[in-house]
Amino acid sequence: MAAARGQSADGGDLSRLRQLNERAVLAAVRDAGELRVAQIVERSGLGRTAVEDVLASLVDRRWLAEERPAVRGRGRPARSYRFRAEAGYVVGLDIGAYSIRAVLADLGGQVLATAHRRVSPDTRRDARLAAADRAIADCVRGVDVAASRIWAVGTGTTGLVDRQGRVVRVNAIPDWAGVDLAAHFRRSARLVVVDNDSQLAALAEHRRGVATDVPDLVLLHAGRRTGLALVIDGTLRRGFHGAAADLSTLPMLRWEPAIDHLHHCRAVPPDVPVADRAEHAFAAAREGRRSALTAVRKYAREMALAAATAVGVVDPQVVVLGGAFSQAADVLLGPLTEELTRLFPQGPEVRASTLGADCVALGAICLALDAVDERLVGSARGALPVLAARSL
């Protein structure tokens, strides 16, 4: 940016230069939350005159708000500017076989509300979509936000998703293949983006979770269903068909039946429902019961073998244990680390997610905000528009 200030330019070049300056100033303020003018000059690399000019324009177009501090002592108080994150909102959805989770966030990514609806694998398609709609409504109602101010919906779902937002293949939900999620959620927002749940969990870990400090990671998405996802060089890798690291078609890895070690654990009473048996097995392992510890070890071994197919190719710095079973990291992380270390003595480090059950929905928030940025701030879009309720 700084080098561009000194170049000679015709009218078109000056217009382009101004657009770049706008984006540099906006990025500096958004990243920090609020900055004084001198700080914006330092972080953007622009001259003070250029920064002052851009700030006036961004305030006029409602991207930034000027914060006037109370006057203390002599002299003019330093002005500061903040990004108007409250100008719009995005929703992140996690649509699974057993539950639907929704998260509402502002344009700065701050989570304002969450909602949870229970479903089952046998829930029909229309009822599952209706439950997702109700989860969005629960979030909106919880913070008294007008539904019209939802700019984008990001959706994560179990199964393989194509580039148009349609579910192509799924094992966990009988009638879910073929559903057009992008078309359905355009009733709630003009901008809709859809991806696989494990992919979005990996995105959340890289942006907001335990792997923000590393460029390469493998996510082991462990729960009632299991998945893998990759972040390489800081970028989520989806693959040509969106199926990168999808091992569901490789039965020789015992990917799907691994959970049977937990379900058939002798320490779990026989009357416990299948949906709760893994949790009971982990609880028994915490109590030190031998059969439960053995079941957890066998499960960890199968998970390590499956994860090894990605680890051996990517050589990541970190493997993240994510998904519902990350909440059992106190008994699962150790065996999983030992099994992976046996296969790969030089690494990688294994970390447990701290994002909890909302990890996929939080990844969907990241995806939705990326889509908003591309639509409004992308370098090919010219001057930044007025940031209003119907900016999209």
C-alpha positions as a Markdown table, in Angstrom:
| # | Residue | x | y | z |
|---|---|---|---|---|
| 1 | Met | 0.0 | 0.0 | 0.0 |
| 2 | Ala | 2.7 | 2.5 | 1.0 |
| 3 | Ala | 4.6 | 2.0 | -2.3 |
| 4 | Ala | 1.5 | 2.7 | -4.3 |
| 5 | Arg | 1.1 | 6.2 | -2.9 |
| 6 | Gly | 4.1 | 7.4 | -4.8 |
| 7 | Gln | 3.3 | 6.1 | -8.2 |
| 8 | Ser | 2.0 | 8.4 | -11.0 |
| 9 | Ala | -1.6 | 7.6 | -12.0 |
| 10 | Asp | -4.3 | 8.7 | -14.3 |
| 11 | Gly | -7.9 | 9.0 | -13.1 |
| 12 | Gly | -8.5 | 5.2 | -13.3 |
| 13 | Asp | -5.4 | 4.4 | -11.3 |
| 14 | Leu | -6.3 | 7.0 | -8.7 |
| 15 | Ser | -9.7 | 5.5 | -8.3 |
| 16 | Arg | -8.2 | 2.1 | -7.9 |
| 17 | Leu | -5.7 | 3.4 | -5.4 |
| 18 | Arg | -8.5 | 4.9 | -3.3 |
| 19 | Gln | -10.3 | 1.5 | -3.3 |
| 20 | Leu | -7.2 | -0.2 | -2.1 |
| 21 | Asn | -6.7 | 2.4 | 0.6 |
| 22 | Glu | -10.3 | 1.9 | 1.7 |
| 23 | Arg | -9.8 | -1.8 | 2.1 |
| 24 | Ala | -6.5 | -1.3 | 4.0 |
| 25 | Val | -8.1 | 1.0 | 6.5 |
| 26 | Leu | -11.2 | -1.1 | 6.9 |
| 27 | Ala | -9.1 | -4.3 | 7.4 |
| 28 | Ala | -7.0 | -2.5 | 10.1 |
| 29 | Val | -10.1 | -1.4 | 12.1 |
| 30 | Arg | -12.0 | -4.6 | 11.7 |
| 31 | Asp | -9.1 | -6.7 | 12.9 |
| 32 | Ala | -8.5 | -4.6 | 16.0 |
| 33 | Gly | -12.2 | -3.7 | 16.8 |
| 34 | Glu | -11.4 | -0.1 | 17.5 |
| 35 | Leu | -8.4 | 2.1 | 16.7 |
| 36 | Arg | -7.2 | 5.7 | 17.0 |
| 37 | Val | -6.2 | 7.5 | 13.9 |
| 38 | Ala | -2.5 | 7.3 | 14.6 |
| 39 | Gln | -2.9 | 3.5 | 15.1 |
| 40 | Ile | -4.7 | 3.2 | 11.7 |
| 41 | Val | -1.9 | 5.1 | 10.0 |
| 42 | Glu | 0.7 | 2.7 | 11.5 |
| 43 | Arg | -1.2 | -0.5 | 10.7 |
| 44 | Ser | -2.4 | 0.4 | 7.2 |
| 45 | Gly | 0.9 | 1.8 | 6.0 |
| 46 | Leu | -0.8 | 4.9 | 4.6 |
| 47 | Gly | -0.1 | 8.6 | 5.2 |
| 48 | Arg | -2.2 | 10.5 | 7.7 |
| 49 | Thr | -3.9 | 12.6 | 5.0 |
| 50 | Ala | -4.9 | 9.6 | 3.0 |
| 51 | Val | -6.2 | 7.9 | 6.2 |
| 52 | Glu | -8.3 | 10.9 | 7.3 |
| 53 | Asp | -9.8 | 11.1 | 3.8 |
| 54 | Val | -10.7 | 7.4 | 3.8 |
| 55 | Leu | -12.1 | 7.5 | 7.3 |
| 56 | Ala | -14.5 | 10.3 | 6.4 |
| 57 | Ser | -15.7 | 8.3 | 3.4 |
| 58 | Leu | -16.1 | 5.0 | 5.4 |
| 59 | Val | -18.1 | 6.8 | 8.2 |
| 60 | Asp | -20.3 | 8.5 | 5.6 |
| 61 | Arg | -21.0 | 5.0 | 4.0 |
| 62 | Arg | -21.6 | 3.6 | 7.4 |
| 63 | Trp | -18.8 | 1.0 | 7.5 |
| 64 | Leu | -17.2 | 2.7 | 10.5 |
| 65 | Ala | -18.4 | 4.7 | 13.4 |
| 66 | Glu | -16.4 | 7.5 | 15.1 |
| 67 | Glu | -16.1 | 7.1 | 18.8 |
| 68 | Arg | -15.6 | 10.4 | 20.7 |
| 69 | Pro | -13.9 | 9.8 | 24.1 |
| 70 | Ala | -14.7 | 12.0 | 27.0 |
| 71 | Val | -12.5 | 15.1 | 27.2 |
| 72 | Arg | -9.8 | 14.8 | 29.9 |
| 73 | Gly | -7.5 | 17.6 | 30.6 |
| 74 | Arg | -6.3 | 20.0 | 27.9 |
| 75 | Gly | -6.0 | 19.4 | 24.2 |
| 76 | Arg | -8.1 | 17.7 | 21.7 |
| 77 | Pro | -9.0 | 14.1 | 22.6 |
| 78 | Ala | -7.8 | 11.4 | 20.2 |
| 79 | Arg | -10.5 | 10.2 | 17.9 |
| 80 | Ser | -11.1 | 6.5 | 17.4 |
| 81 | Tyr | -13.1 | 4.5 | 14.9 |
| 82 | Arg | -14.8 | 1.1 | 15.2 |
| 83 | Phe | -16.2 | -1.3 | 12.6 |
| 84 | Arg | -20.1 | -1.3 | 12.6 |
| 85 | Ala | -20.4 | -5.0 | 13.3 |
| 86 | Glu | -24.1 | -4.4 | 14.2 |
| 87 | Ala | -25.0 | -3.4 | 10.6 |
| 88 | Gly | -25.9 | -7.0 | 9.8 |
| 89 | Tyr | -25.9 | -10.5 | 11.0 |
| 90 | Val | -25.0 | -14.0 | 9.8 |
| 91 | Val | -26.3 | -17.4 | 10.9 |
| 92 | Gly | -24.3 | -20.6 | 11.1 |
| 93 | Leu | -26.1 | -24.0 | 11.0 |
| 94 | Asp | -25.1 | -27.5 | 11.8 |
| 95 | Ile | -27.6 | -30.0 | 10.5 |
| 96 | Gly | -26.9 | -33.5 | 11.6 |
| 97 | Ala | -28.6 | -36.8 | 12.0 |
| 98 | Tyr | -29.4 | -36.3 | 15.7 |
| 99 | Ser | -29.4 | -32.5 | 16.2 |
| 100 | Ile | -29.6 | -29.1 | 14.6 |
| 101 | Arg | -27.6 | -26.2 | 16.0 |
| 102 | Ala | -27.8 | -22.6 | 15.0 |
| 103 | Val | -25.5 | -19.7 | 15.9 |
| 104 | Leu | -26.2 | -16.0 | 15.3 |
| 105 | Ala | -23.2 | -13.6 | 15.0 |
| 106 | Asp | -22.7 | -10.0 | 14.0 |
| 107 | Leu | -20.4 | -9.0 | 11.1 |
| 108 | Gly | -17.4 | -9.0 | 13.4 |
| 109 | Gly | -18.0 | -12.7 | 14.2 |
| 110 | Gln | -19.2 | -12.2 | 17.8 |
| 111 | Val | -21.7 | -14.8 | 18.8 |
| 112 | Leu | -24.9 | -13.3 | 20.1 |
| 113 | Ala | -27.3 | -16.3 | 20.3 |
| 114 | Thr | -27.4 | -20.1 | 20.0 |
| 115 | Ala | -30.2 | -22.6 | 19.6 |
| 116 | His | -30.5 | -26.3 | 19.6 |
| 117 | Arg | -33.2 | -28.6 | 18.2 |
| 118 | Arg | -33.2 | -32.4 | 18.5 |
| 119 | Val | -34.0 | -34.7 | 15.6 |
| 120 | Ser | -33.3 | -38.3 | 14.7 |
| 121 | Pro | -32.0 | -40.1 | 11.6 |
| 122 | Asp | -35.6 | -41.0 | 10.8 |
| 123 | Thr | -36.8 | -37.4 | 10.9 |
| 124 | Arg | -38.2 | -36.7 | 7.4 |
| 125 | Arg | -36.5 | -34.1 | 5.2 |
| 126 | Asp | -39.3 | -31.5 | 5.5 |
| 127 | Ala | -39.4 | -31.8 | 9.2 |
| 128 | Arg | -35.6 | -31.5 | 9.5 |
| 129 | Leu | -35.6 | -28.4 | 7.4 |
| 130 | Ala | -38.5 | -27.0 | 9.4 |
| 131 | Ala | -36.5 | -27.6 | 12.6 |
| 132 | Ala | -33.5 | -25.7 | 11.1 |
| 133 | Asp | -35.8 | -22.8 | 10.3 |
| 134 | Arg | -37.1 | -22.8 | 13.9 |
| 135 | Ala | -33.6 | -22.8 | 15.2 |
| 136 | Ile | -32.8 | -19.7 | 13.2 |
| 137 | Ala | -36.0 | -18.1 | 14.5 |
| 138 | Asp | -35.0 | -19.0 | 18.0 |
| 139 | Cys | -31.7 | -17.2 | 17.6 |
| 140 | Val | -33.3 | -14.1 | 16.1 |
| 141 | Arg | -35.9 | -13.9 | 18.8 |
| 142 | Gly | -33.3 | -14.3 | 21.5 |
| 143 | Val | -31.6 | -11.1 | 20.6 |
| 144 | Asp | -34.5 | -9.2 | 19.2 |
| 145 | Val | -33.0 | -8.8 | 15.7 |
| 146 | Ala | -35.2 | -8.3 | 12.7 |
| 147 | Ala | -35.0 | -11.4 | 10.4 |
| 148 | Ser | -34.4 | -9.0 | 7.4 |
| 149 | Arg | -31.1 | -8.1 | 8.9 |
| 150 | Ile | -29.7 | -11.6 | 8.4 |
| 151 | Trp | -27.3 | -11.2 | 5.5 |
| 152 | Ala | -26.0 | -14.7 | 5.1 |
| 153 | Val | -26.6 | -18.2 | 6.2 |
| 154 | Gly | -23.7 | -20.7 | 6.4 |
| 155 | Thr | -24.8 | -24.3 | 6.6 |
| 156 | Gly | -22.8 | -27.4 | 7.6 |
| 157 | Thr | -24.3 | -30.9 | 7.1 |
| 158 | Thr | -23.3 | -34.5 | 7.2 |
| 159 | Gly | -22.6 | -35.9 | 3.8 |
| 160 | Leu | -21.0 | -34.8 | 0.6 |
| 161 | Val | -22.1 | -31.4 | -0.7 |
| 162 | Asp | -21.6 | -30.1 | -4.3 |
| 163 | Arg | -20.6 | -26.6 | -5.2 |
| 164 | Gln | -24.2 | -25.5 | -5.6 |
| 165 | Gly | -25.2 | -26.4 | -2.1 |
| 166 | Arg | -27.0 | -29.7 | -2.8 |
| 167 | Val | -26.3 | -32.8 | -0.7 |
| 168 | Val | -24.9 | -35.5 | -3.1 |
| 169 | Arg | -24.3 | -38.4 | -0.8 |
| 170 | Val | -25.0 | -39.2 | 2.8 |
| 171 | Asn | -25.0 | -42.3 | 5.0 |
| 172 | Ala | -26.5 | -41.0 | 8.2 |
| 173 | Ile | -29.9 | -39.7 | 7.1 |
| 174 | Pro | -32.0 | -41.9 | 4.8 |
| 175 | Asp | -33.8 | -39.2 | 2.8 |
| 176 | Trp | -31.2 | -36.4 | 2.9 |
| 177 | Ala | -29.4 | -37.0 | -0.4 |
| 178 | Gly | -30.6 | -34.6 | -3.1 |
| 179 | Val | -31.8 | -31.9 | -0.7 |
| 180 | Asp | -31.0 | -28.4 | -2.1 |
| 181 | Leu | -29.9 | -26.6 | 1.1 |
| 182 | Ala | -28.8 | -23.4 | -0.7 |
| 183 | Ala | -32.3 | -23.0 | -2.3 |
| 184 | His | -34.1 | -23.6 | 1.0 |
| 185 | Phe | -32.2 | -21.2 | 3.1 |
| 186 | Arg | -32.4 | -18.4 | 0.6 |
| 187 | Arg | -35.8 | -17.9 | 2.2 |
| 188 | Ser | -33.9 | -16.6 | 5.2 |
| 189 | Ala | -31.0 | -14.7 | 3.6 |
| 190 | Arg | -30.0 | -13.6 | 0.1 |
| 191 | Leu | -26.5 | -15.2 | 0.5 |
| 192 | Val | -26.3 | -18.9 | 1.4 |
| 193 | Val | -23.2 | -21.1 | 1.5 |
| 194 | Val | -23.1 | -24.8 | 2.3 |
| 195 | Asp | -20.3 | -27.3 | 3.1 |
| 196 | Asn | -19.7 | -30.6 | 4.8 |
| 197 | Asp | -19.8 | -30.6 | 8.6 |
| 198 | Ser | -16.3 | -31.9 | 9.1 |
| 199 | Gln | -14.8 | -29.4 | 6.7 |
| 200 | Leu | -16.5 | -26.5 | 8.7 |
| 201 | Ala | -15.3 | -27.9 | 12.0 |
| 202 | Ala | -11.7 | -27.8 | 10.7 |
| 203 | Leu | -12.3 | -24.2 | 9.5 |
| 204 | Ala | -13.5 | -23.3 | 13.0 |
| 205 | Glu | -10.5 | -24.8 | 14.7 |
| 206 | His | -8.2 | -22.9 | 12.4 |
| 207 | Arg | -10.0 | -19.6 | 12.8 |
| 208 | Arg | -11.3 | -19.7 | 16.3 |
| 209 | Gly | -10.1 | -22.9 | 18.1 |
| 210 | Val | -7.0 | -24.6 | 19.2 |
| 211 | Ala | -5.2 | -24.5 | 15.9 |
| 212 | Thr | -5.1 | -20.8 | 15.1 |
| 213 | Asp | -1.3 | -20.9 | 15.4 |
| 214 | Val | -0.6 | -23.5 | 12.8 |
| 215 | Pro | -0.9 | -23.5 | 9.0 |
| 216 | Asp | -1.4 | -27.3 | 8.6 |
| 217 | Leu | -3.8 | -29.4 | 10.5 |
| 218 | Val | -5.9 | -32.6 | 10.3 |
| 219 | Leu | -9.2 | -32.6 | 12.0 |
| 220 | Leu | -10.5 | -35.9 | 13.4 |
| 221 | His | -14.2 | -35.2 | 13.7 |
| 222 | Ala | -15.3 | -37.9 | 16.2 |
| 223 | Gly | -18.8 | -38.6 | 17.4 |
| 224 | Arg | -21.7 | -40.7 | 16.4 |
| 225 | Arg | -20.4 | -40.2 | 12.9 |
| 226 | Thr | -16.7 | -39.7 | 12.1 |
| 227 | Gly | -15.0 | -37.5 | 9.6 |
| 228 | Leu | -11.7 | -36.0 | 8.6 |
| 229 | Ala | -10.8 | -32.6 | 7.2 |
| 230 | Leu | -7.7 | -30.8 | 6.1 |
| 231 | Val | -6.3 | -27.3 | 6.4 |
| 232 | Ile | -3.1 | -26.9 | 4.4 |
| 233 | Asp | -1.1 | -23.7 | 4.2 |
| 234 | Gly | -3.9 | -22.0 | 6.2 |
| 235 | Thr | -6.5 | -22.9 | 3.6 |
| 236 | Leu | -9.4 | -25.4 | 4.0 |
| 237 | Arg | -8.9 | -28.1 | 1.4 |
| 238 | Arg | -12.1 | -29.4 | 0.0 |
| 239 | Gly | -10.9 | -31.2 | -3.0 |
| 240 | Phe | -12.3 | -31.2 | -6.5 |
| 241 | His | -15.6 | -32.9 | -5.5 |
| 242 | Gly | -15.6 | -31.5 | -2.0 |
| 243 | Ala | -14.6 | -35.0 | -0.7 |
| 244 | Ala | -11.1 | -34.4 | 0.5 |
| 245 | Ala | -10.2 | -36.8 | 3.3 |
| 246 | Asp | -13.6 | -38.5 | 3.1 |
| 247 | Leu | -12.9 | -42.1 | 4.2 |
| 248 | Ser | -16.5 | -43.3 | 4.4 |
| 249 | Thr | -16.0 | -45.3 | 1.2 |
| 250 | Leu | -13.1 | -47.3 | 2.6 |
| 251 | Pro | -14.5 | -50.0 | 4.8 |
| 252 | Met | -11.1 | -51.7 | 5.2 |
| 253 | Leu | -10.2 | -48.9 | 7.6 |
| 254 | Arg | -13.1 | -49.8 | 10.0 |
| 255 | Trp | -14.0 | -46.1 | 10.0 |
| 256 | Glu | -17.7 | -46.5 | 10.7 |
| 257 | Pro | -17.8 | -49.6 | 13.0 |
| 258 | Ala | -15.1 | -48.3 | 15.3 |
| 259 | Ile | -17.8 | -46.9 | 17.6 |
| 260 | Asp | -19.0 | -50.4 | 18.3 |
| 261 | His | -16.1 | -50.9 | 20.7 |
| 262 | Leu | -17.8 | -48.2 | 22.9 |
| 263 | His | -21.3 | -49.4 | 22.2 |
| 264 | His | -20.5 | -53.0 | 23.2 |
| 265 | Cys | -18.5 | -52.1 | 26.3 |
| 266 | Arg | -19.3 | -54.5 | 29.2 |
| 267 | Ala | -19.2 | -51.6 | 31.7 |
| 268 | Val | -22.2 | -50.0 | 30.0 |
| 269 | Pro | -25.6 | -51.3 | 31.4 |
| 270 | Pro | -27.5 | -53.1 | 28.6 |
| 271 | Asp | -30.6 | -50.9 | 29.0 |
| 272 | Val | -28.7 | -47.7 | 28.0 |
| 273 | Pro | -30.0 | -46.5 | 24.6 |
| 274 | Val | -27.5 | -46.8 | 21.7 |
| 275 | Ala | -27.4 | -43.0 | 21.4 |
| 276 | Asp | -26.0 | -42.7 | 24.9 |
| 277 | Arg | -23.7 | -45.8 | 25.2 |
| 278 | Ala | -20.5 | -44.1 | 24.1 |
| 279 | Glu | -20.9 | -41.4 | 26.7 |
| 280 | His | -21.4 | -44.0 | 29.4 |
| 281 | Ala | -18.3 | -45.9 | 28.2 |
| 282 | Phe | -16.2 | -42.8 | 28.5 |
| 283 | Ala | -17.7 | -42.2 | 32.0 |
| 284 | Ala | -16.8 | -45.8 | 33.0 |
| 285 | Ala | -13.3 | -45.2 | 31.7 |
| 286 | Arg | -13.0 | -42.1 | 34.0 |
| 287 | Glu | -13.8 | -44.4 | 36.9 |
| 288 | Gly | -11.0 | -46.7 | 35.8 |
| 289 | Arg | -13.1 | -49.7 | 34.9 |
| 290 | Arg | -10.9 | -52.0 | 32.9 |
| 291 | Ser | -13.4 | -53.1 | 30.2 |
| 292 | Ala | -14.1 | -49.4 | 29.5 |
| 293 | Leu | -10.5 | -48.5 | 29.3 |
| 294 | Thr | -10.0 | -51.4 | 26.9 |
| 295 | Ala | -12.9 | -50.2 | 24.8 |
| 296 | Val | -11.6 | -46.7 | 24.6 |
| 297 | Arg | -8.1 | -47.9 | 23.6 |
| 298 | Lys | -9.6 | -50.1 | 20.8 |
| 299 | Tyr | -11.6 | -47.1 | 19.6 |
| 300 | Ala | -8.6 | -44.8 | 19.7 |
| 301 | Arg | -6.6 | -47.4 | 17.7 |
| 302 | Glu | -9.1 | -47.5 | 14.9 |
| 303 | Met | -9.4 | -43.7 | 14.9 |
| 304 | Ala | -5.6 | -43.4 | 14.7 |
| 305 | Leu | -5.3 | -45.8 | 11.8 |
| 306 | Ala | -7.9 | -43.8 | 9.9 |
| 307 | Ala | -6.3 | -40.5 | 10.7 |
| 308 | Ala | -3.0 | -41.9 | 9.6 |
| 309 | Thr | -4.1 | -42.0 | 6.0 |
| 310 | Ala | -4.2 | -38.2 | 6.1 |
| 311 | Val | -1.3 | -37.6 | 8.4 |
| 312 | Gly | 1.0 | -39.6 | 6.3 |
| 313 | Val | 0.2 | -37.5 | 3.2 |
| 314 | Val | -0.1 | -34.0 | 4.8 |
| 315 | Asp | 2.5 | -34.3 | 7.6 |
| 316 | Pro | 0.6 | -31.7 | 9.7 |
| 317 | Gln | 1.8 | -29.9 | 12.8 |
| 318 | Val | -1.4 | -30.7 | 14.6 |
| 319 | Val | -4.2 | -33.3 | 14.7 |
| 320 | Val | -7.3 | -31.8 | 16.3 |
| 321 | Leu | -9.7 | -34.2 | 18.1 |
| 322 | Gly | -13.0 | -32.5 | 17.4 |
| 323 | Gly | -16.6 | -33.3 | 17.4 |
| 324 | Ala | -18.8 | -34.5 | 20.3 |
| 325 | Phe | -16.2 | -37.0 | 21.6 |
| 326 | Ser | -13.7 | -34.2 | 22.1 |
| 327 | Gln | -15.6 | -33.6 | 25.4 |
| 328 | Ala | -14.2 | -37.0 | 26.5 |
| 329 | Ala | -10.6 | -35.8 | 25.8 |
| 330 | Asp | -9.6 | -36.6 | 29.4 |
| 331 | Val | -9.9 | -40.3 | 28.7 |
| 332 | Leu | -9.6 | -40.3 | 24.8 |
| 333 | Leu | -6.8 | -37.9 | 24.0 |
| 334 | Gly | -4.0 | -39.9 | 25.7 |
| 335 | Pro | -4.7 | -43.2 | 23.9 |
| 336 | Leu | -5.2 | -41.5 | 20.6 |
| 337 | Thr | -1.9 | -39.6 | 21.0 |
| 338 | Glu | -0.1 | -42.8 | 21.9 |
| 339 | Glu | -1.5 | -44.7 | 18.9 |
| 340 | Leu | -0.6 | -41.9 | 16.5 |
| 341 | Thr | 2.9 | -41.6 | 18.0 |
| 342 | Arg | 3.4 | -45.3 | 17.5 |
| 343 | Leu | 2.7 | -44.8 | 13.8 |
| 344 | Phe | 4.5 | -41.5 | 13.5 |
| 345 | Pro | 7.2 | -41.2 | 16.2 |
| 346 | Gln | 8.1 | -37.6 | 15.1 |
| 347 | Gly | 4.6 | -36.2 | 15.5 |
| 348 | Pro | 2.2 | -34.7 | 15.0 |
| 349 | Glu | 0.9 | -33.0 | 18.2 |
| 350 | Val | -2.6 | -34.0 | 19.1 |
| 351 | Arg | -4.9 | -31.3 | 20.6 |
| 352 | Ala | -8.5 | -31.5 | 21.9 |
| 353 | Ser | -11.0 | -29.0 | 20.6 |
| 354 | Thr | -12.4 | -26.4 | 23.0 |
| 355 | Leu | -15.2 | -25.3 | 20.8 |
| 356 | Gly | -17.7 | -27.9 | 22.1 |
| 357 | Ala | -20.9 | -28.9 | 20.3 |
| 358 | Asp | -21.1 | -25.7 | 18.3 |
| 359 | Cys | -17.9 | -26.3 | 16.4 |
| 360 | Val | -19.6 | -26.9 | 13.0 |
| 361 | Ala | -22.0 | -24.0 | 13.4 |
| 362 | Leu | -19.0 | -21.7 | 14.3 |
| 363 | Gly | -17.3 | -22.9 | 11.1 |
| 364 | Ala | -20.4 | -22.1 | 9.2 |
| 365 | Ile | -20.3 | -18.6 | 10.7 |
| 366 | Cys | -16.7 | -18.3 | 9.3 |
| 367 | Leu | -17.9 | -19.5 | 5.9 |
| 368 | Ala | -20.8 | -17.0 | 5.9 |
| 369 | Leu | -18.6 | -14.1 | 6.8 |
| 370 | Asp | -16.1 | -15.0 | 4.1 |
| 371 | Ala | -19.0 | -15.0 | 1.6 |
| 372 | Val | -20.1 | -11.5 | 2.8 |
| 373 | Asp | -16.6 | -10.2 | 2.5 |
| 374 | Glu | -16.2 | -11.6 | -1.0 |
| 375 | Arg | -19.5 | -10.0 | -2.0 |
| 376 | Leu | -19.0 | -6.6 | -0.4 |
| 377 | Val | -15.2 | -6.1 | 0.0 |
| 378 | Gly | -13.7 | -8.2 | -2.8 |
| 379 | Ser | -11.2 | -6.3 | -4.8 |
| 380 | Ala | -13.2 | -6.7 | -8.0 |
| 381 | Arg | -16.2 | -4.9 | -6.6 |
| 382 | Gly | -15.1 | -1.3 | -7.0 |
| 383 | Ala | -15.8 | 1.3 | -4.3 |
| 384 | Leu | -17.3 | 0.0 | -1.1 |
| 385 | Pro | -21.1 | 0.4 | -1.0 |
| 386 | Val | -23.2 | 2.0 | 1.7 |
| 387 | Leu | -23.4 | -0.5 | 4.6 |
| 388 | Ala | -27.1 | -0.8 | 5.1 |
| 389 | Ala | -29.7 | -3.4 | 5.9 |
| 390 | Arg | -30.0 | -4.5 | 2.3 |
| 391 | Ser | -26.4 | -4.1 | 1.3 |
| 392 | Leu | -26.3 | -7.5 | -0.3 |
